[in-house]
């Protein structure tokens, strides 16, 4: 997300960083480029005009003229206005209500609403430690009820059964009663989507809203529809008292227009971003972090959170103790490290959150990412084709064993030899990494395994 916008803005703002003083004349061209970059990202025209005017007012004013580095101050103004455009800070779900706190999900068909209910259930269970029940009031699409039941089982949430013969309002009333009896903290209500906004759909969801009395009414919308997402959210907001927006399919949206338009057009905060198909692919929306990514500054805080949620600390500590005792870093340990990378979403997920290095946007180096991901898969296949004794002592791998391992992993003999050589290099590295920050050093050490050795890794 924001790939194209980040490229355009970082190039545009680089031209102003060398100025000794900012004036209307020398930022005029830059502001024009900023305007074009936002329009190309499919940000709504009124939002673009307002944004550019606010940046101009602040940039030519006292804030910048008193700065010792006017160019840097200009970038700071753009970042501050991007944050203000999307909301000053993350707005959490307001769940401080007598249980069950009801969260009502609304949206058009195909936006990923049912999938998002499953993701939100997992988020609330794992990160907020809440008991969660889900119910489907979509009686027009039988597959939606079955899909939600499958998702509930996957994420460990309670599922309240419903049937297409029932009325949506009756379903929600029965689910509420069941949630109270079971002392459920949060009840997530999935509603029917439509191909377009119509009166019948709005009347139905208004009736559900009146019965459920939700603490949160979230509009789920496909980010890839650009500024249309914001316009659709506004139409829903006129019929329902929305409290927030969830943008889905963000990983497929390179422009980012929806994220930059929704708040300004609806006045409602974006609360979550859907980043993929997996049940864990739902992230809280942090405007300040997104603004940093747009300007090529990376998103280190999200990267740290991702590591904390996904890395196996027990394995890391076990490996550290093993190294401290003087035992070697074997190929099974190496495989564990590769799997840790995979659990964090792979190399692409890590690189898109890293700051630009020397003007190079690492997340755009798709070819390098693809090659590295394939190399990681190949390495794991080779290690899996070895015997436990060979993994623990790679020196045992002679010529005939290399041929057997290559055949078993679908690789070449030279690939097996290269892996063993790389492992020896990493083994030496690991001897120096048993002190403070060992875990992060281990992950960083995998950068040495990448083709072309990327800068900054």
C-alpha positions in Angstrom: 0.0 0.0 0.0 1.1 3.6 -0.8 4.0 2.3 -3.0 3.3 4.7 -5.8 2.5 7.6 -3.5 5.6 7.1 -1.4 7.8 7.1 -4.5 6.2 10.3 -5.9 6.3 12.2 -2.6 9.8 11.1 -1.6 11.1 12.3 -5.0 9.1 15.6 -4.8 10.1 16.5 -1.3 13.8 15.7 -2.0 13.9 18.8 -4.3 13.0 21.1 -1.5 15.4 19.8 1.2 18.3 21.9 -0.1 16.5 25.3 0.1 17.9 27.9 2.5 14.5 29.5 2.9 11.0 28.5 2.0 8.8 31.0 0.1 5.7 30.8 -2.0 7.8 30.8 -5.2 10.2 27.9 -4.3 7.6 25.6 -2.9 5.0 26.3 -5.6 6.4 23.6 -7.9 6.8 21.1 -5.1 3.2 21.7 -3.9 2.0 21.1 -7.5 3.8 17.8 -7.5 2.3 16.8 -4.1 -1.1 17.6 -5.5 -0.5 15.4 -8.6 0.9 12.6 -6.4 -2.3 12.6 -4.3 -4.6 12.7 -7.3 -2.8 9.8 -8.9 -3.2 7.9 -5.6 -7.0 8.4 -6.2 -7.5 10.7 -3.2 -10.7 12.7 -3.6 -10.2 16.1 -5.2 -11.7 18.2 -2.3 -9.4 16.4 0.1 -6.4 17.1 -2.1 -7.2 20.8 -2.4 -7.7 21.2 1.4 -4.5 19.3 2.2 -2.3 21.3 -0.2 -3.8 24.6 1.1 -3.1 23.6 4.7 0.5 22.6 3.9 1.1 25.9 2.1 -0.3 28.0 5.0 1.9 26.2 7.5 5.0 25.9 5.3 5.2 29.6 4.4 4.4 30.6 8.0 6.3 31.1 11.2 7.0 27.3 11.7 9.3 27.0 8.8 10.9 30.5 8.6 12.3 30.1 12.1 13.7 26.7 11.4 17.4 26.1 11.0 16.7 23.5 8.4 13.7 24.7 6.3 13.7 21.7 4.0 13.4 19.2 6.8 10.8 21.4 8.4 8.8 21.3 5.2 8.8 17.5 5.2 7.7 17.6 8.9 4.8 19.8 7.9 3.7 17.4 5.2 4.0 14.5 7.7 2.0 16.4 10.3 -0.8 17.2 7.8 -0.9 13.6 6.5 -1.4 12.4 10.1 -4.1 15.1 10.7 -5.8 14.0 7.4 -6.0 10.3 8.6 -6.6 11.1 12.3 -4.1 12.2 14.9 -3.7 8.8 16.5 -5.0 5.2 16.6 -8.6 5.0 17.8 -9.2 1.8 19.7 -12.6 0.0 19.9 -14.8 1.4 22.7 -15.6 -1.9 24.5 -16.0 -0.5 28.0 -19.7 -1.5 28.2 -21.8 -4.0 30.1 -21.1 -7.3 28.4 -21.7 -8.4 25.8 -20.3 -5.3 24.0 -21.9 -5.6 20.5 -19.9 -4.7 17.4 -22.0 -4.5 14.3 -20.3 -5.0 10.9 -21.7 -3.3 7.8 -20.6 -3.0 4.2 -21.2 -3.9 0.5 -21.0 -7.4 -0.8 -17.5 -8.5 -1.7 -15.7 -6.2 0.6 -14.5 -9.1 2.8 -16.9 -8.4 5.7 -17.2 -12.0 6.9 -13.5 -12.7 6.7 -12.9 -9.5 8.6 -15.3 -10.7 11.4 -13.1 -13.7 11.8 -10.0 -11.6 11.9 -11.4 -9.2 14.4 -12.5 -12.1 16.6 -9.0 -13.4 16.6 -7.6 -9.9 17.3 -9.9 -9.5 20.3 -9.2 -12.9 21.7 -5.4 -12.8 21.4 -4.5 -9.2 21.9 -7.4 -7.9 24.0 -7.9 -11.2 25.9 -11.7 -11.0 25.4 -14.2 -13.9 25.0 -15.9 -13.5 21.6 -19.0 -14.8 20.0 -19.8 -14.3 16.3 -23.2 -14.5 14.6 -24.3 -14.1 11.0 -27.5 -12.2 10.2 -26.9 -12.7 6.4 -29.9 -14.9 5.5 -29.5 -14.2 1.8 -26.2 -16.0 1.3 -26.1 -19.4 3.0 -22.4 -19.8 2.3 -21.8 -16.7 4.6 -23.2 -18.6 7.6 -21.0 -21.6 6.9 -18.0 -19.5 6.2 -18.3 -17.7 9.5 -18.7 -21.0 11.4 -15.5 -22.2 9.8 -13.7 -19.0 10.7 -15.0 -19.1 14.3 -13.6 -22.6 14.7 -10.2 -21.5 13.3 -9.8 -18.5 15.6 -11.3 -20.1 18.7 -14.4 -17.9 18.9 -17.9 -19.1 19.9 -20.3 -19.4 17.0 -24.1 -18.7 17.3 -25.9 -20.8 14.7 -28.4 -19.1 12.4 -30.6 -20.2 9.5 -31.8 -18.6 6.2 -35.4 -19.2 7.3 -35.0 -16.8 10.2 -35.4 -13.0 10.3 -32.1 -11.1 10.8 -33.5 -9.2 13.8 -34.7 -12.4 15.5 -31.2 -13.9 14.9 -29.5 -11.0 16.6 -31.9 -11.0 19.6 -31.3 -14.7 20.2 -27.5 -14.3 19.9 -27.6 -11.4 22.4 -29.5 -13.6 24.9 -27.1 -16.5 24.4 -24.1 -14.2 24.8 -25.5 -12.8 28.1 -26.1 -16.4 29.4 -22.5 -17.4 28.6 -20.9 -14.2 29.9 -19.4 -13.4 26.6 -17.3 -10.1 26.5 -17.9 -9.2 22.8 -20.6 -10.2 20.3 -19.6 -9.6 16.6 -22.6 -9.3 14.3 -22.0 -10.0 10.6 -24.8 -8.4 8.4 -25.8 -9.0 4.8 -24.0 -7.1 2.1 -25.4 -5.9 -1.2 -24.0 -5.2 -4.7 -25.1 -1.5 -4.2 -26.8 0.7 -1.6 -30.6 0.2 -1.5 -33.4 1.2 0.8 -34.4 -2.3 1.8 -30.8 -3.1 2.9 -30.6 0.1 4.9 -34.0 -0.5 6.6 -32.9 -4.0 7.6 -29.6 -3.0 9.1 -31.2 0.0 10.8 -33.6 -2.5 12.5 -30.7 -4.7 13.5 -28.9 -1.7 14.9 -32.0 -0.7 17.0 -32.1 -4.2 18.5 -28.4 -4.8 19.0 -27.6 -1.3 20.4 -23.9 -1.8 19.4 -21.1 0.1 21.0 -19.3 0.0 17.7 -20.7 0.1 14.2 -17.9 -0.5 11.7 -18.1 -0.1 8.0 -16.0 -2.6 6.1 -14.8 -1.4 2.7 -12.4 -2.6 0.0 -9.4 -0.2 -0.1 -8.9 -1.0 -3.8 -12.0 1.0 -4.7 -10.1 4.2 -3.9 -12.1 7.3 -3.3 -15.3 5.4 -4.1 -14.7 3.6 -0.8 -14.9 7.0 1.0 -18.1 7.9 -0.9 -19.8 4.6 -0.1 -18.8 5.0 3.6 -20.4 8.5 3.6 -23.7 7.0 2.2 -23.7 4.4 5.0 -22.9 7.0 7.6 -26.0 8.9 6.6 -28.2 5.9 7.3 -26.3 4.4 10.3 -24.3 6.0 13.1 -20.9 4.6 12.1 -18.2 4.7 14.7 -15.3 3.7 12.4 -14.0 2.1 9.2 -12.1 -1.1 8.4 -10.2 -1.0 5.1 -9.7 -4.5 3.6 -7.4 -5.8 0.8 -4.9 -3.1 1.7 -2.1 -5.4 0.6 -3.4 -5.2 -3.0 -3.8 -1.4 -3.0 -0.6 0.3 -4.2 -2.2 3.8 -4.3 -3.7 4.4 -0.8 -6.4 6.9 -1.9 -9.1 5.3 0.4 -7.0 5.6 3.5 -6.3 9.3 2.8 -10.0 10.1 1.9 -12.2 8.2 4.3 -11.5 10.3 7.4 -11.9 13.6 5.6 -15.1 12.6 3.8 -16.9 10.7 6.6 -15.4 12.2 9.7 -15.1 8.7 11.0 -11.7 7.1 11.9 -10.1 4.2 10.2 -9.7 1.6 13.0 -8.1 -1.4 11.2 -6.4 -2.4 8.0 -6.9 -5.9 6.5 -3.5 -6.9 5.2 -4.1 -10.3 3.7 -6.2 -13.5 3.7 -4.9 -15.1 6.9 -6.9 -14.8 10.1 -4.0 -12.8 11.8 -3.8 -10.3 9.0 -5.6 -7.4 10.7 -3.6 -4.4 12.0 -4.7 -1.4 14.1 -4.5 1.8 12.0 -1.9 4.2 13.2 -1.9 7.4 11.2 1.6 8.5 12.3 3.1 5.2 11.2 1.3 5.3 7.9 2.5 8.9 7.3 6.1 7.8 7.9 5.8 5.0 5.4 4.3 7.3 2.8 7.3 9.6 3.2 9.8 6.7 2.9 10.7 6.7 6.6 9.6 3.2 7.3 7.4 1.9 10.2 9.8 0.5 12.7 7.2 0.4 15.6 4.9 -1.9 13.6 7.9 -4.1 12.7 8.8 -4.5 16.4 5.2 -5.3 17.2 5.1 -7.9 14.4 8.3 -9.5 15.8 6.9 -9.6 19.4 3.7 -11.3 18.2 5.2 -13.8 15.9 8.7 -14.7 17.1 9.0 -17.8 19.3 10.8 -16.4 22.4 11.2 -19.9 23.9 13.1 -21.1 20.9 15.2 -17.9 20.8 16.1 -18.2 24.5 16.9 -21.9 24.1 19.2 -21.2 21.2 20.9 -18.4 23.2 21.5 -20.8 26.1 22.8 -23.4 23.8 25.3 -21.0 22.2 26.5 -19.8 25.6 27.3 -23.3 26.6 29.6 -23.5 23.6 27.4 -25.8 21.6 27.4 -25.1 17.8 24.7 -23.5 15.7 23.5 -26.5 13.7 21.3 -26.7 10.6 18.2 -27.4 12.7 18.8 -24.1 14.4 19.3 -22.5 11.0 15.9 -23.9 9.8 14.2 -22.5 12.9 15.5 -19.1 12.0 14.1 -19.4 8.4 10.8 -20.4 9.8 10.8 -17.4 12.2 11.2 -15.2 9.2 8.3 -16.9 7.5 6.0 -16.5 10.6 6.6 -12.7 10.3 5.1 -12.7 6.9 8.2 -13.3 4.9 10.8 -11.0 3.6 8.4 -8.7 1.7 6.4 -8.0 4.9 9.5 -7.0 6.7 11.0 -4.9 4.0 7.9 -2.8 3.4 8.2 -1.5 6.9 11.9 -0.7 6.7 13.0 2.9 6.0 14.5 3.8 2.6 18.3 3.4 2.5 20.2 5.9 0.5 17.0 6.8 -1.4 16.3 3.2 -2.2 12.8 2.0 -1.2 13.5 -1.6 -0.1 9.9 -2.6 -0.4 10.0 -1.9 -4.2 12.9 -4.3 -4.8 10.5 -7.0 -5.8 13.0 -9.0 -7.9 15.4 -9.3 -4.9 12.5 -10.2 -2.6 11.3 -12.9 -4.9 14.8 -14.4 -5.4 15.4 -14.3 -1.6 12.0 -15.9 -0.8 12.7 -18.7 -3.3 16.2 -19.2 -1.8 14.7 -19.5 1.7 12.3 -22.2 0.5 15.1 -24.1 -1.2 17.3 -23.9 1.9 14.5 -25.3 4.0 13.9 -28.2 1.5 17.6 -29.1 1.6 17.7 -29.2 5.4 14.5 -31.3 5.5 16.2 -33.8 3.2 19.0 -34.4 5.6 19.2 -37.0 8.4 19.1 -35.7 12.0 22.8 -36.5 12.3 23.6 -34.5 9.2 21.7 -31.5 10.4 23.5 -31.6 13.8 26.9 -32.1 12.1 27.1 -30.8 8.5 30.7 -32.0 8.2 29.3 -35.5 7.7 27.8 -34.4 4.4 30.2 -36.0 1.8 29.9 -36.1 -2.0 27.6 -39.1 -2.1 25.4 -37.6 0.7 25.2 -34.3 -1.2 23.9 -36.2 -4.2 21.2 -37.9 -2.1 20.2 -34.7 -0.4 20.0 -32.8 -3.7 17.8 -35.6 -5.2 15.5 -35.6 -2.2 15.1 -31.8 -2.1 14.8 -31.3 -5.9 17.9 -29.2 -6.0 21.5 -29.4 -7.4 24.6 -30.7 -5.6 26.1 -27.2 -5.8 23.0 -25.8 -4.0 23.6 -28.2 -1.1 27.3 -27.2 -1.0 26.4 -23.5 -1.0 24.0 -24.0 1.9 26.6 -25.7 4.0 29.1 -23.0 3.3 26.5 -20.3 4.2 25.7 -22.1 7.4 29.4 -22.2 8.4 29.5 -18.4 7.9 26.4 -17.9 10.0 27.8 -20.3 12.7 30.8 -17.9 13.1 28.4 -15.0 13.3 26.3 -16.7 16.0 29.3 -17.1 18.3 29.4 -13.3 18.6 25.6 -12.9 19.2 25.0 -14.5 22.6 24.9 -11.2 24.5 22.2 -8.5 24.8 19.9 -8.2 21.8 20.7 -11.7 20.6 17.3 -12.3 19.1 17.4 -9.2 16.9 20.9 -9.9 15.9 19.9 -13.4 14.8 17.2 -12.1 12.6 19.5 -9.4 11.2 22.1 -12.0 10.6 19.8 -13.7 8.0 20.5 -10.6 5.8 23.8 -12.1 5.1 22.1 -15.0 3.4 20.3 -12.8 0.9 21.3 -12.6 -2.7 23.1 -9.4 -3.5 23.3 -8.6 0.3 20.8 -5.8 0.6 21.9 -2.5 2.2 20.7 -2.0 5.7 20.0 -5.7 6.4 
